[in-house]
């Protein structure tokens, strides 16, 4: 007996109790309980004023996740879509340019998926933020398996949207990855920025740029500019093609200024295709912005009002979302990774980076 036989549409579905489900032939306790959770979540969203459209969303919403978990628990002979043979999988893999066969995939843990679903479909409030953080920690291994499969940042944010509206979770994720190095940049930068500026003055091109800053200008921006200029890559490889890059243009891969009052979301969506890797949008005057946002794909994630907090979060985004550094800033980020955060072996970086690091360490304040 089907839902159609009983004239059960979506509105009627939201009123069903577990006894009603028994009457229409749903005898499995687990299936009834999952459907009850779906109904409760959907009704809860409606009472709070949220749209119910995302609970299905063309096969990718909350209902589909619940049904997917239910299908996974069915015996193989009960599934409508049976497991394909290895030969069929290999043919499909070649056409889709994927090398992971279905038989070799890690099984989804229902408990982890339930937690991820709750976080995804429960907007953060003052009352539930602690639960969000606790579940975020609990699902760390599950999330890394997904992210290490190299999805796009947009795909990751779609499945884990709290990384966008609770951006402090980016810091938490990095802390779970590197518990001993998480705070190194914030704690060390205050002294190192002055050393970088003084070491950079030994390079004529860097000195010219440093002299453009007034004494009361942002010293953090001055030091970051000096570092980018000192470790500039004049030729970068982009998709197998060598491209020249000026020092001034390389800074645009780190931070771009937009006038105060600009629609940040629209600016992120309108970014030029050349800026593939994460970078910062600085809202307000170039030397004294009032707020920063990290642009991830075409999504803007708040990074606070401090440039150093924003750079800290931007660096961590590369690890959290498993993305490469911008080729134009490769030496810049390798210096920060190896000699400030210490998440990269210094012996693996280019000699030019090690040489500049030695010059910085030699500066006495």
C-alpha positions in Angstrom: 0.0 0.0 0.0 1.5 3.3 -1.1 1.2 6.9 0.0 -0.7 7.6 -3.3 -3.2 4.9 -2.5 -4.0 6.7 0.7 -4.0 10.2 -0.9 -1.1 11.3 1.3 0.4 14.5 0.0 3.1 16.6 1.6 0.6 18.5 3.9 -0.9 15.3 5.1 2.5 13.7 5.5 3.5 16.4 8.1 0.5 15.4 10.3 1.3 11.6 10.4 2.0 9.9 13.7 3.9 6.6 14.1 0.5 4.8 14.6 -0.7 6.4 11.3 2.5 5.0 9.6 1.7 1.5 10.8 -1.8 1.8 9.3 -0.4 2.6 5.9 2.0 -0.3 6.0 5.3 1.1 7.4 6.1 -1.7 9.9 9.8 -1.0 10.4 10.4 0.8 13.7 13.6 2.5 12.4 11.8 3.8 9.2 8.9 5.2 11.3 11.4 6.9 13.7 13.3 8.5 10.9 10.2 9.8 9.2 9.0 11.1 12.6 12.3 13.0 12.9 11.8 14.5 9.4 8.2 15.6 10.2 9.3 17.1 13.5 12.2 19.0 11.8 9.9 20.3 9.0 7.2 21.4 11.3 9.8 23.1 13.6 11.1 25.0 10.6 7.6 26.1 9.6 6.8 27.5 13.1 10.1 29.5 13.1 9.3 31.0 9.7 11.8 29.1 7.6 10.9 27.9 4.2 10.3 24.1 3.8 11.6 24.1 0.3 15.1 23.1 1.3 13.9 20.0 3.0 13.8 18.3 -0.4 15.5 20.8 -2.8 15.4 18.7 -5.9 16.8 15.5 -4.4 19.5 17.1 -2.3 17.8 18.4 0.8 17.0 17.1 4.3 14.3 14.5 3.2 16.7 13.1 0.6 19.4 12.7 3.3 17.0 10.9 5.6 15.7 8.6 2.8 19.3 7.9 1.8 20.1 6.7 5.3 17.0 4.6 5.3 18.0 3.0 2.0 21.5 2.2 3.2 20.0 0.1 6.0 18.0 -2.0 3.6 19.1 -5.5 2.5 20.8 -5.4 -1.0 17.9 -7.4 -2.6 15.4 -4.8 -1.4 17.1 -1.8 -2.9 15.7 -0.5 -6.2 19.1 0.5 -7.4 21.4 -2.5 -7.0 25.1 -2.4 -6.6 26.9 -2.4 -9.9 29.6 -4.9 -10.9 33.2 -3.8 -10.7 33.4 -3.8 -14.6 30.4 -1.4 -14.7 32.0 0.8 -12.1 35.2 1.0 -14.0 33.4 2.1 -17.2 31.5 4.7 -15.3 34.7 5.9 -13.6 36.5 6.4 -16.9 33.6 8.4 -18.3 33.3 10.6 -15.2 37.1 10.8 -14.7 36.8 9.4 -11.2 38.9 6.6 -9.7 36.9 5.7 -6.6 34.7 2.6 -7.1 31.5 2.2 -5.1 32.7 -1.0 -3.5 35.7 0.9 -2.1 33.9 3.9 -0.6 34.0 4.4 3.2 30.6 3.5 4.7 28.7 6.5 6.0 28.2 6.2 9.7 24.5 6.9 10.4 25.3 8.6 13.7 27.7 11.0 12.0 25.3 11.8 9.2 22.5 12.5 11.6 24.7 15.0 13.4 25.8 16.6 10.1 22.1 16.9 9.0 21.1 18.5 12.3 23.9 21.1 12.0 23.0 21.7 8.3 19.3 22.3 8.9 19.4 24.0 12.3 20.3 27.7 11.9 22.6 28.8 14.8 20.9 30.7 17.7 22.1 31.8 21.0 20.6 28.7 22.5 22.1 26.0 20.2 25.6 27.4 19.3 27.3 25.2 22.0 25.6 22.1 20.5 26.7 23.1 17.1 30.3 23.3 18.3 30.1 20.0 20.1 28.7 18.2 17.1 31.2 19.9 14.9 34.0 18.4 17.0 32.3 15.0 17.0 32.0 14.9 13.2 35.6 16.0 12.5 36.8 12.7 11.1 33.7 12.3 9.0 34.0 15.8 7.6 37.7 15.4 6.7 36.9 12.3 4.7 34.5 14.3 2.6 36.7 17.4 2.3 39.8 15.3 1.4 37.9 13.9 -1.5 38.5 17.4 -3.1 35.0 18.8 -3.5 34.7 22.5 -4.3 34.6 25.0 -1.5 31.0 25.7 -2.5 30.1 22.0 -2.2 31.7 22.0 1.3 29.8 25.1 2.4 26.6 23.6 1.0 27.0 20.5 3.2 28.5 22.4 6.2 26.9 25.9 6.0 27.9 26.7 9.6 31.4 27.3 8.4 30.0 30.4 6.7 27.6 31.8 9.4 29.7 30.5 12.3 33.2 31.3 10.9 34.8 30.7 14.2 34.4 27.1 13.3 37.2 27.6 10.7 39.6 28.3 13.5 38.2 25.3 15.4 38.7 23.0 12.4 42.3 24.2 12.1 42.8 23.6 15.8 41.6 20.1 15.4 44.1 19.6 12.6 47.1 21.4 14.3 46.3 21.7 18.0 49.8 23.0 18.9 50.2 25.5 16.0 46.8 27.1 15.9 47.6 30.3 17.7 51.2 30.8 16.4 50.5 33.6 13.9 48.5 35.7 16.3 51.0 35.3 19.2 54.2 35.8 17.0 53.2 38.4 14.5 53.4 41.5 16.7 57.2 41.1 17.0 57.9 39.6 13.6 56.1 42.3 11.6 58.7 44.9 12.6 61.5 42.4 11.8 60.0 41.8 8.4 59.8 45.5 7.7 63.4 46.1 8.7 64.7 43.1 6.8 62.7 44.2 3.7 64.4 47.6 3.7 67.5 45.9 2.4 65.7 45.2 -0.9 65.3 48.3 -3.1 61.9 47.3 -4.5 60.6 46.5 -1.0 62.0 49.7 0.4 60.2 51.9 -2.2 56.9 50.2 -1.2 57.6 50.6 2.6 58.3 54.3 2.1 54.7 54.7 0.7 53.4 54.0 4.2 53.0 56.9 6.7 54.1 56.4 10.3 50.5 56.2 11.4 49.4 53.8 8.7 48.6 50.2 9.3 51.9 48.5 10.2 50.4 45.1 9.7 49.6 45.9 6.1 53.0 47.4 5.6 54.7 44.2 6.9 52.5 42.0 4.8 53.2 44.1 1.7 56.9 44.0 2.4 56.8 40.2 2.8 54.9 39.8 -0.5 57.3 42.0 -2.3 60.4 40.4 -0.9 59.2 36.9 -1.8 57.6 37.9 -5.1 57.4 35.3 -7.9 57.8 37.0 -11.2 56.7 34.0 -13.2 54.0 31.6 -12.0 52.5 28.5 -13.4 48.7 28.6 -13.9 47.1 25.5 -15.3 50.4 24.4 -16.9 51.0 27.9 -18.5 53.8 30.3 -17.4 52.4 33.7 -16.7 54.3 36.8 -15.6 53.1 38.6 -12.4 54.0 42.0 -11.1 54.5 42.7 -7.4 51.5 45.1 -7.4 49.3 42.5 -9.0 50.3 39.8 -6.7 48.9 41.8 -3.7 45.4 41.5 -5.3 45.6 37.8 -4.7 45.9 38.6 -1.0 43.5 41.5 -0.4 41.3 43.7 -2.5 39.6 46.9 -1.3 36.0 47.9 -2.0 34.3 51.1 -0.9 32.4 51.1 2.4 28.7 50.5 1.7 29.4 48.0 -1.2 27.2 44.9 -1.3 29.8 42.3 -0.2 27.9 39.3 -1.5 27.5 40.8 -4.9 31.2 41.8 -4.9 32.2 38.2 -4.1 30.0 36.8 -6.8 31.4 39.3 -9.3 35.1 38.5 -8.7 37.3 37.9 -11.8 37.9 34.3 -12.8 41.6 34.7 -12.3 41.2 34.8 -8.5 40.5 31.1 -7.9 42.1 30.8 -4.5 40.8 32.4 -1.3 41.5 36.1 -0.8 40.3 38.9 1.4 37.9 41.7 0.6 38.6 44.8 2.7 35.6 47.0 3.1 36.5 50.7 3.4 39.6 52.8 2.8 42.6 50.8 1.5 44.9 51.7 4.4 42.2 51.5 7.2 39.4 49.1 6.3 36.5 48.7 8.7 35.8 45.0 8.0 37.3 42.0 6.2 35.7 39.1 4.4 37.3 35.9 3.0 36.1 35.2 -0.5 35.8 31.4 -0.9 34.8 30.5 -4.4 32.1 33.2 -4.7 31.0 33.1 -1.1 31.9 35.9 1.4 32.8 34.7 4.9 33.1 37.3 7.7 36.7 37.7 9.1 36.3 40.5 11.6 37.7 44.0 11.7 41.4 43.2 12.3 43.7 42.6 9.4 45.7 40.0 11.3 42.6 38.1 12.5 41.5 38.1 8.8 44.9 36.9 7.5 44.9 34.2 10.2 41.5 33.0 9.1 42.4 33.2 5.4 45.5 31.1 5.9 43.5 28.5 7.8 40.9 28.3 5.0 43.5 26.7 2.7 43.8 23.8 5.2 40.2 23.6 6.3 38.9 23.5 2.7 41.9 21.6 1.3 42.8 24.1 -1.4 46.1 25.3 -2.9 47.7 28.6 -2.3 47.6 31.2 -5.1 50.6 30.6 -7.3 51.4 34.4 -7.2 51.7 34.2 -3.4 53.2 30.7 -3.1 56.5 31.9 -1.5 54.6 34.4 0.8 52.3 31.6 2.2 55.2 29.1 2.4 57.1 31.6 4.6 54.1 32.0 6.9 53.4 28.2 7.0 57.1 27.3 7.7 58.4 30.1 9.9 55.3 31.4 11.7 52.7 28.7 12.0 55.4 25.9 11.8 53.0 23.6 9.9 55.5 23.1 7.1 59.0 21.7 7.3 61.4 24.7 6.6 63.8 22.4 4.7 61.1 21.8 2.0 60.7 25.5 1.0 62.7 27.4 -1.7 66.1 28.8 -0.8 64.8 32.4 -1.4 62.3 31.8 1.5 64.9 30.4 3.8 67.3 33.2 3.1 64.7 35.9 3.8 63.7 34.0 7.0 67.4 34.2 8.1 67.4 37.9 7.5 64.3 38.4 9.5 65.6 36.4 12.4 68.9 38.4 12.3 67.0 41.7 12.9 67.4 42.9 16.5 64.7 45.1 17.8 
